[in-house]
Amino acid sequence: MSAQAALCFDAVSVKQGDRWIVRSVSFEIAAGEIVALAGPNGAGKTTLLRVASRVLAASEGSVRVQGRALDAWSRREFAQRVAVVPQDANIAFPFSAAEVVLMGRTPYLGPMGFESALDLEKAREAMARVGIEALADRSMLELSGGERQLVLVARALVQEPDVLLLDEPTAHLDLAHRMAVLEQVTEFARRGGAVLIISHDLGLAARSCQRLALLAGGELRACGPPRELLNRTILRDVFGVDAEVFETPDGSIAVVARGITRPAGSAKT
Amino acid sequence: MKVLSPARVAFSLAMLGSLLALALLLAVVSGASALPLSEVWRALIGDDATPAAADIVLRVRLPRALLGMAVGASLAVAGVLFQALLRNPLADPFVLGVSGGAALGGILVLALGSSFGLGYAAVPPAAFAGATLTTLLLYAVAGVRGHVSSTHLLLTGVVFNAFASAAIVFLASISGLTESSNIFLWLIGSLSAIRAEVTGWVVFFLVAGLACALPMARGLNLLALGEESAQQLGIDVERQKRLLLLATSFMVGAAVSVAGLIGFVGLIIPHLLRLVLGPDHRLLVPAAALGGAVFLVVCDTAARTLPGGRELPVGAITAVAGGPLFLWLLRRQQRRVFAP
């Protein structure tokens, strides 16, 4: 494993109670690369992402960001390198979209931290990029799930990280918003950022990611270019479904599940 | 794009400061004995007022108004902090039972302390202990893996309040306190029994609590999106929580030691201020201190100048205002949760 990897999982295991949620997972993501993390529910995807964002400690193994172990970073430095887009935000108080986006500037401000004109400019730019300038002064409580998701993407961008971790960022989104988010993720990688994106949408993974990591029962079953991995055998092994893989005329990939080959959840054994 | 600027903070706090000055003025000129404004003014600036007027203004009304300020500010700031830490706008030291825990601690000392040689000075530390233990209990009962369920939290608070009130009455009656000291006033909350020796505690912990909370105000904003989000933005959430829960327990403990169970200040004031000023804690925390001070001073002035010449405990007034507001907030929160 090279020290240059932007994000590196080295034999990461997570144990909760007596149960191994994640077992000896190793892979790395280079700068400029997008890796999709897929697998059945309960496979340990979100757990892995929580380890990488330092809110959960690995029981064994380690995660490195730019060659440095997670503990070696100060909280502030780490937040300047790694940003997270969570699945959904339920917010407790009526903060406006702009205020939430500006929260992304926290790792650059002092504790009493009032934002500078530059911070405001960056927030404005990030909101424009995901197309939510019009929502700036609206309360987060009034926004739809999809709009809130875009606010969280803008917040992560304004954090100016080197590594972006996304947990099913497109789950609540309609097609147009889904494209908008993916475009931003692709653009982020094109500028040299590393991306780990959890997604249930294998077609999307195939379209926008260089590599696909398939997790089942807490173990990494396969990791490689999506086109190589998306076939009947692997889909049956990982997801327990009988699925067909189609290629559309423009080269996109669609996965269609025909039936279940084993009861859901048995993949965990 | 509307964002909080230092200028807006300064302006809002200046406005609230002026309101507080007006409330103080109102408090020192009104009372059972009618003193002309000029007489009150002379007493305040130490210019030869009649001894009676000087006595009323400087020894009765002013200390009581200052105590009201400190208690109101402490309760409102504690409310804001609880709401931010628990991510729940319904959290309030009284509703959560933290005030009740503090009162129980205080009463324990009053009822049983004399057998151990403890005097009134031991009441505040016992109240801090009571408040801290209640907060820990709340987390233990209602919190699962850092997520605190609203329903569990409020139920725990209600049940604990009922328990604390019953225990207080029980302790008071077995130790004969019911006649000697005004247990009734403690239970409903009043500023009429000013204890100079504990007033200093209230001010001290208010200042200490603010000194703790203000540098963390931005971190409190981030908590609105959840503890993990705040952590991912570089906030040491555990440290912040520990420090602020401790500060809150101390503020509540001190306030309860002097004024008993004045309810809902920590609910009403943060809610009103959030409507007017927005949810940003960099403004909300200091504004709650000023707003809580204004509110309690005004309520207390009303309580002691009611027609008929009888004084009402100020806690009765805050509860009459706060109860309906609480129900309305609860209803609104449910609608939000269950909305399609």
Chai-1 contact restraints between the chains, C-beta under 6 A:
chainA,res_idxA,chainB,res_idxB,connection_type,confidence,min_distance_angstrom,max_distance_angstrom,comment,restraint_id
A,S53,B,Q232,contact,1.0,0.0,6.0,A-B,restraint_1
A,V55,B,E228,contact,1.0,0.0,6.0,A-B,restraint_2
A,V55,B,Q231,contact,1.0,0.0,6.0,A-B,restraint_3
A,R75,B,G234,contact,1.0,0.0,6.0,A-B,restraint_4
A,R76,B,G234,contact,1.0,0.0,6.0,A-B,restraint_5
A,A79,B,L233,contact,1.0,0.0,6.0,A-B,restraint_6
A,A79,B,G234,contact,1.0,0.0,6.0,A-B,restraint_7
A,V84,B,Q232,contact,1.0,0.0,6.0,A-B,restraint_8
A,A89,B,L225,contact,1.0,0.0,6.0,A-B,restraint_9
A,I91,B,A224,contact,1.0,0.0,6.0,A-B,restraint_10
A,I91,B,L225,contact,1.0,0.0,6.0,A-B,restraint_11
A,A92,B,R87,contact,1.0,0.0,6.0,A-B,restraint_12
A,A92,B,A224,contact,1.0,0.0,6.0,A-B,restraint_13
A,F93,B,A224,contact,1.0,0.0,6.0,A-B,restraint_14
A,F93,B,P279,contact,1.0,0.0,6.0,A-B,restraint_15
A,P94,B,P279,contact,1.0,0.0,6.0,A-B,restraint_16
A,F95,B,A224,contact,1.0,0.0,6.0,A-B,restraint_17
A,F95,B,P279,contact,1.0,0.0,6.0,A-B,restraint_18
A,A98,B,M1,contact,1.0,0.0,6.0,A-B,restraint_19
A,M103,B,L222,contact,1.0,0.0,6.0,A-B,restraint_20
A,T106,B,L233,contact,1.0,0.0,6.0,A-B,restraint_21
A,P107,B,G234,contact,1.0,0.0,6.0,A-B,restraint_22
A,P111,B,P215,contact,1.0,0.0,6.0,A-B,restraint_23
A,G113,B,R218,contact,1.0,0.0,6.0,A-B,restraint_24
A,F114,B,P6,contact,1.0,0.0,6.0,A-B,restraint_25
A,A136,B,M1,contact,1.0,0.0,6.0,A-B,restraint_26
A,D137,B,K2,contact,1.0,0.0,6.0,A-B,restraint_27
